[in-house]
């Protein structure tokens, strides 16, 4: 199975730190970054960001809706 887009892994948490999604101690989930999705345009600019939080159920449809709107 392949994806038509790049997938990022961040084991050293450098990207999480640079995007300010890393939780800081004493937060009980400090070992885990917040779940955030970024919509990046063809020029590499962040067009939208979505803090998934507890909106897991509606998250994909929200992002797809924005993609559809952007692509007409």
QUIDA-V557016 format. One record per residue. N is the residue number from 0. RES is the residue in one letter. PSI is psi in whole degrees, -180 to 180 (none if undefined). Layout:
BEGIN
n = [N,N]
res = [RES,RES]
psi = [PSI,PSI]
END
This chain:
BEGIN
n = [0,1,2,3,4,5,6,7,8,9,10,11,12,13,14,15,16,17,18,19,20,21,22,23,24,25,26,27,28,29,30,31,32,33,34,35,36,37,38,39,40,41,42,43,44,45,46,47,48,49,50,51,52,53,54,55,56,57,58,59,60,61,62,63,64,65,66,67,68,69,70,71]
res = [X,X,X,X,X,X,X,X,X,X,X,X,X,X,X,X,X,X,X,X,X,X,X,X,X,X,X,X,X,X,X,X,X,X,X,X,X,X,X,X,X,X,X,X,X,X,X,X,X,X,X,X,X,X,X,X,X,X,X,X,X,X,X,X,X,X,X,X,X,X,X,X]
psi = [130,157,152,14,157,147,137,134,140,61,-27,-1,22,-41,-43,-41,-45,-29,4,42,3,130,143,145,145,19,135,-19,29,-23,-11,134,158,154,110,137,137,133,115,127,172,-23,-1,13,136,113,-35,153,146,116,105,-45,-123,7,41,-42,-44,-3,-52,-43,-36,-47,-46,-38,-42,-39,-45,-43,-39,-32,3,none]
END
